[in-house]
Amino acid sequence: TQTHARLRLEAALIDGLEGGELVLHYQPVFDLRTNRIVGAEALVRWEHPERGLLMPGHFVPVAERSDLVVLLGEWVIEEACRQLRHWHDLGLGDRYIAVNVSARHFSHGLTEAVTAALRASGAAPRNLVVELTESTAADNLEIVAATLAELRDIGVRSAIDDFGTGYSGLRYLASLPVDTLKIDKSFVQGMTPSDAAIVAATVAMGHSLGLTLVAEGVETHEQHRFLVSQGCDRVQGYLFGRPMPADDLVDRLR
């Protein structure tokens, strides 16, 4: 029964990709020094014809069990690049969009997909950020490092998402050509003495490596003040803005 349900969902997702049912919502990222929106994270949604708006948890895990996640990732990259070009044409400044990339995509021509999307859209490579999780990096270190180096060569930046939740972050961090660490929201929202110490240590370590620090899941003014006091660079979370449709973010940027 579970297998049939998964196959039906996979087939429906393929139809959704081809039929234009997927959309990107964007959660703004704020710079703590300027209090300006410097970028956004692209988050995929599925406007299902029967079930309404579906969050990634309803369909991305199914896609990740096959190469369907590569097709999904390519669509996200292409759509994000089109949005970057749209921002440029509207004169909305030099802001970035971060896209999440699955582990499978690193062995399925990620650099080629990014290059093609940038070329087709005319977006600036420096405004695209590829985000990967700690587990993706740790499980495929050589392939990931080589791919991120290729992306850096064409001007695309990269970030480690959910930092602190993996099991060997320090071991591989120096081996990867990344630009940004995103502190996992569990540490930001926990706010226990241990969580605070981990956040402070991560900020200090990241800065010593020349990295930009982004704190995820910021929901309260207390969390905001603490991150400012620790010298964190950027934040995202409901306190500053929920994920929103592209047009709503354009209005916000204006």
C-alpha positions as CSV (number, residue, x, y, z in Angstrom):
1,T,0.0,0.0,0.0
2,Q,2.8,2.4,0.9
3,T,4.6,1.6,-2.3
4,H,1.6,2.2,-4.5
5,A,0.9,5.5,-2.6
6,R,4.5,6.6,-3.2
7,L,4.4,5.7,-6.9
8,R,1.1,7.6,-7.3
9,L,2.7,10.7,-5.6
10,E,5.8,10.4,-7.9
11,A,3.6,10.3,-11.0
12,A,1.5,13.2,-9.8
13,L,4.7,15.2,-9.0
14,I,6.0,14.7,-12.5
15,D,2.7,15.9,-13.9
16,G,2.9,18.9,-11.5
17,L,6.4,19.8,-12.7
18,E,5.3,19.6,-16.3
19,G,2.0,21.4,-15.6
20,G,3.3,24.4,-13.7
21,E,1.9,23.4,-10.4
22,L,5.1,24.1,-8.4
23,V,5.9,27.5,-7.1
24,L,8.7,29.1,-5.1
25,H,8.1,31.1,-1.9
26,Y,10.9,33.3,-0.6
27,Q,11.9,33.9,3.0
28,P,13.9,37.1,3.4
29,V,17.4,37.2,5.0
30,F,18.3,40.4,6.9
31,D,21.7,41.9,7.5
32,L,22.0,42.7,11.2
33,R,24.3,45.7,10.6
34,T,22.2,47.5,8.0
35,N,18.8,46.1,8.8
36,R,18.2,45.5,5.1
37,I,17.1,42.5,3.2
38,V,20.2,41.2,1.5
39,G,18.7,38.0,0.0
40,A,16.2,35.3,0.4
41,E,15.9,31.5,0.6
42,A,13.9,29.8,-2.1
43,L,11.4,27.2,-0.7
44,V,9.4,25.0,-3.0
45,R,5.6,24.6,-2.7
46,W,3.2,22.4,-4.7
47,E,-0.1,23.9,-5.6
48,H,-1.8,20.5,-5.8
49,P,-5.1,20.6,-7.7
50,E,-6.9,18.5,-5.1
51,R,-5.0,18.9,-1.9
52,G,-4.2,22.6,-2.0
53,L,-0.8,24.1,-1.2
54,L,1.6,21.4,0.0
55,M,4.7,22.1,2.0
56,P,8.0,20.3,1.0
57,G,7.6,17.7,3.7
58,H,4.7,16.2,1.8
59,F,6.6,15.5,-1.5
60,V,10.3,16.2,-1.3
61,P,11.1,13.0,0.7
62,V,9.4,10.9,-2.0
63,A,11.4,12.8,-4.7
64,E,14.6,12.1,-2.8
65,R,14.2,8.3,-3.2
66,S,14.8,8.6,-6.9
67,D,16.3,10.9,-9.6
68,L,13.0,12.8,-9.5
69,V,14.7,15.0,-6.9
70,V,17.3,16.0,-9.5
71,L,14.5,17.2,-11.9
72,L,12.9,19.1,-9.0
73,G,16.2,20.7,-8.1
74,E,16.8,21.8,-11.6
75,W,13.4,23.4,-11.7
76,V,14.1,25.3,-8.5
77,I,17.4,26.5,-9.8
78,E,15.9,27.7,-13.1
79,E,13.0,29.4,-11.4
80,A,15.3,31.1,-8.8
81,C,17.6,32.4,-11.6
82,R,14.6,33.8,-13.5
83,Q,13.6,35.6,-10.3
84,L,17.1,37.0,-9.8
85,R,16.9,38.4,-13.3
86,H,13.5,39.9,-12.6
87,W,14.8,41.6,-9.5
88,H,17.7,43.0,-11.6
89,D,15.4,44.3,-14.3
90,L,13.2,46.0,-11.6
91,G,16.3,47.7,-10.2
92,L,16.0,46.1,-6.8
93,G,19.7,45.9,-6.1
94,D,22.3,43.3,-5.7
95,R,20.5,40.7,-3.6
96,Y,20.9,36.9,-3.6
97,I,18.7,33.9,-3.7
98,A,19.7,30.6,-1.9
99,V,18.5,27.3,-3.3
100,N,18.6,24.0,-1.5
101,V,20.4,21.1,-3.3
102,S,20.0,17.4,-2.6
103,A,22.9,15.0,-2.1
104,R,21.9,13.1,-5.3
105,H,22.2,16.2,-7.4
106,F,26.0,16.4,-6.7
107,S,26.5,13.3,-8.8
108,H,24.1,14.3,-11.5
109,G,25.6,17.3,-13.2
110,L,24.8,20.1,-10.7
111,T,27.4,22.5,-12.2
112,E,26.0,22.0,-15.7
113,A,22.5,22.6,-14.4
114,V,23.5,25.8,-12.7
115,T,25.5,27.0,-15.6
116,A,22.6,26.4,-18.0
117,A,20.1,28.2,-15.7
118,L,22.3,31.2,-15.4
119,R,22.9,31.4,-19.1
120,A,19.2,31.0,-20.0
121,S,18.1,33.7,-17.5
122,G,20.9,36.1,-17.7
123,A,21.2,36.2,-13.8
124,A,24.5,37.2,-12.2
125,P,26.3,34.1,-10.8
126,R,27.3,36.1,-7.7
127,N,23.7,36.4,-6.7
128,L,23.0,32.6,-6.6
129,V,23.8,30.6,-3.4
130,V,23.7,26.8,-3.3
131,E,22.8,25.4,0.1
132,L,23.6,21.9,1.2
133,T,23.2,20.1,4.6
134,E,26.0,18.9,6.8
135,S,25.1,15.2,6.1
136,T,25.3,15.8,2.3
137,A,28.8,17.2,2.6
138,A,30.0,14.5,5.0
139,D,28.6,11.6,3.0
140,N,30.0,12.8,-0.4
141,L,33.0,14.9,0.6
142,E,35.2,14.5,-2.5
143,I,32.4,15.0,-5.0
144,V,30.9,17.9,-3.0
145,A,34.2,19.7,-2.6
146,A,35.0,19.3,-6.3
147,T,31.5,20.5,-7.4
148,L,31.5,23.5,-5.0
149,A,35.0,24.5,-6.4
150,E,33.5,24.4,-9.9
151,L,30.6,26.5,-8.9
152,R,32.9,29.0,-7.1
153,D,35.0,29.2,-10.4
154,I,31.9,30.5,-12.2
155,G,31.0,32.9,-9.4
156,V,28.3,30.9,-7.5
157,R,28.6,30.9,-3.7
158,S,27.7,28.1,-1.3
159,A,26.4,27.6,2.2
160,I,26.2,24.8,4.8
161,D,22.6,24.6,6.0
162,D,21.4,23.5,9.5
163,F,25.0,23.7,10.8
164,G,25.4,22.1,14.2
165,T,23.0,19.2,13.6
166,G,25.6,16.9,11.8
167,Y,28.1,14.7,13.4
168,S,31.4,15.7,11.9
169,G,31.2,19.4,11.0
170,L,34.6,20.4,12.0
171,R,36.3,17.5,10.2
172,Y,35.1,18.5,6.8
173,L,34.5,22.2,7.1
174,A,38.0,23.3,6.2
175,S,37.9,21.0,3.1
176,L,34.9,22.7,1.5
177,P,35.0,26.0,-0.4
178,V,31.9,27.4,1.2
179,D,31.1,31.0,2.0
180,T,28.4,30.8,4.6
181,L,27.3,28.8,7.7
182,K,23.6,28.7,8.6
183,I,23.1,28.1,12.3
184,D,20.3,25.6,12.8
185,K,17.1,27.0,14.3
186,S,17.1,24.4,17.1
187,F,20.0,26.3,18.8
188,V,18.5,29.7,18.1
189,Q,15.1,28.8,19.5
190,G,16.3,26.7,22.4
191,M,18.1,29.6,24.1
192,T,19.4,27.4,26.9
193,P,22.8,28.2,28.2
194,S,24.2,25.3,26.2
195,D,22.4,26.5,23.0
196,A,23.7,30.0,23.6
197,A,27.3,28.7,24.0
198,I,27.0,26.7,20.8
199,V,25.8,29.7,18.9
200,A,28.5,31.9,20.3
201,A,31.2,29.4,19.5
202,T,29.9,28.8,16.0
203,V,29.9,32.5,15.2
204,A,33.4,32.9,16.5
205,M,34.7,29.8,14.6
206,G,32.9,30.9,11.4
207,H,34.4,34.3,11.5
208,S,37.9,32.9,12.2
209,L,37.4,30.9,8.9
210,G,36.3,34.0,7.0
211,L,32.7,32.8,6.7
212,T,29.4,34.7,6.9
213,L,27.0,33.5,9.7
214,V,23.3,33.3,9.1
215,A,21.0,32.3,12.0
216,E,17.8,30.5,11.1
217,G,14.4,30.4,12.8
218,V,14.6,33.8,14.6
219,E,11.2,34.4,16.1
220,T,11.6,36.6,19.2
221,H,13.2,39.9,20.0
222,E,15.3,38.2,22.7
223,Q,16.8,35.9,20.1
224,H,17.5,38.8,17.8
225,R,19.2,40.8,20.6
226,F,21.4,37.8,21.5
227,L,22.5,37.3,17.9
228,V,23.4,40.9,17.6
229,S,25.4,40.8,20.8
230,Q,27.3,37.8,19.5
231,G,28.2,39.4,16.2
232,C,26.1,37.2,13.9
233,D,26.0,38.6,10.4
234,R,22.5,37.8,9.1
235,V,19.2,36.3,10.3
236,Q,16.0,34.8,8.9
237,G,12.8,33.7,10.6
238,Y,9.3,34.6,11.3
239,L,10.3,37.7,13.3
240,F,11.5,39.3,10.0
241,G,9.3,37.6,7.5
242,R,7.6,34.3,6.7
243,P,8.2,32.6,3.3
244,M,6.1,34.5,0.8
245,P,5.2,34.5,-2.9
246,A,7.6,36.2,-5.2
247,D,5.3,39.2,-5.8
248,D,4.9,39.8,-2.1
249,L,8.7,39.8,-1.6
250,V,9.1,42.2,-4.5
251,D,6.7,44.6,-2.8
252,R,8.7,44.2,0.4
253,L,11.9,45.0,-1.4
254,R,10.4,48.1,-2.9
